[in-house]
Amino acid sequence: YKRQVYTPAAEDAGKPIEVKVDLYRAPWPHIDNNLTQASATNNVVDPHNMLNYAATIEGDAKVGQTITAGRGDIPAEIPDETITYTWTIDGETHEGKTLELTPDNYSANGVSLTATTTHAPYFGTTSAVHKDIAQTTVTGKVTINGLHDTPVDPKVGEDLTADVVDLNPDFASNHLSYSWQDADTSEELGTDYNLSVTEGMLGKNIKLIVSVQNPAFISNLTQAQTTNVVRGELTGDVTINSKTSAVTPYVGSNLEANVDGLSPKSAESYLTYTWVEQGTEDVLDTGKTLEVTEAMLGKQIELKVGLTAEGEKVLDNHLVQATATNKVKYGEATGSVVIQGEIYVGKTLTANVDGITPAEVKDYLTYTWTEVGSGETLGTEQTLDLTEAMVGKQVKLVVGLTDEGKELYLSLI
């Protein structure tokens, strides 16, 4: 354009304008142009291009709050109802006059706002305005089974439940994570809000760490006290030689302690065994097996299964103890009996028990001579005198044990 005054046209919008002042050659053909030229203008502005304006972000841009779009310097002649506001967070857009800032739409990159209008002759989109989004601090008291300052007493088979009392803001509850750990080793035991206490946790102190797994939050939760040691109930039925009824021990035999249905199984290493004479504190042995000796003859033996000092720290003893044994006896007396003598009237028959062992049992034998058939008793001594009344009869001999012998020997075979 070659005039002194220039009015920018619509097609010049967004462009800078430069002017050059020169000289006509006539009538001054011999004058050199040494004029200092003006700088170019800034870009030509179209007053109807919305890019020349910007909205404003009003309110506290913080997770959990709602921010509002303000008109900023958008011309007043543009009606509100013709303006569309667009919020942008990490490339995702949301339209509307307001925007709720939630943990799900939080971004460390902040939020931007632009506006467009359908009101002619305005066109285009306003310049974007930006605002950082502030994180929200989460507070509250973590509890285990409702306890915060007091340690819980956990037991095998029970559940531990995590909760956060006075959680603020409460909408952070969907973003909590749970980590149950061995307090000594930090071994992770579970990641749910519930923890089932298992046998493998016996003797451990459990700590719970609750945190907020979302960058929209700053966690300032007060953690619960670490639990006391995990305890369990020791259950099962104690038996001797796996017999539920009283055992009859004999000299030279062994008695063995068993615990049927022991729970928890891992408690076996904590068990102690004490064999005593019933009714006394006389300890006979402290092993799992007891060798029965002659010194125990006539005694009843009792077995007590308990816990080591370490076991008592983690287990409550609810074992059903075994029934005491019967009195200790010698073993079985065995052998053969021979009837010696002539079977004539006036003669004597003798029971020869030399074939019975052990020899000591002979002091505790009984003798019963009977008539075969009728069962009539003919005598009760080791010898039998044959009389005329016995003529024609058959004689039978049964050797047994006296009451005292029965107390000392299992049986006579």
Salt bridges, closest charged atoms under 4 A:
ASP46 OD1 - HIS48 ND1 3.76
ASP80 OD1 - ARG71 NH1 2.26
ASP132 OD1 - HIS130 NE2 3.30
ASP149 OD1 - HIS148 NE2 3.55
ASP182 OD2 - LYS204 NZ 3.99
GLU187 OE1 - LYS204 NZ 3.42
GLU268 OE2 - LYS288 NZ 3.81
GLU277 OE1 - LYS299 NZ 3.60
GLU310 OE2 - LYS313 NZ 3.03
ASP316 OD2 - LYS155 NZ 3.81
ASP316 OD1 - ARG231 NH2 2.54
GLU342 OE1 - LYS347 NZ 3.55
ASP354 OD1 - LYS362 NZ 3.63
GLU371 OE1 - LYS393 NZ 3.58
GLU376 OE1 - LYS393 NZ 3.87
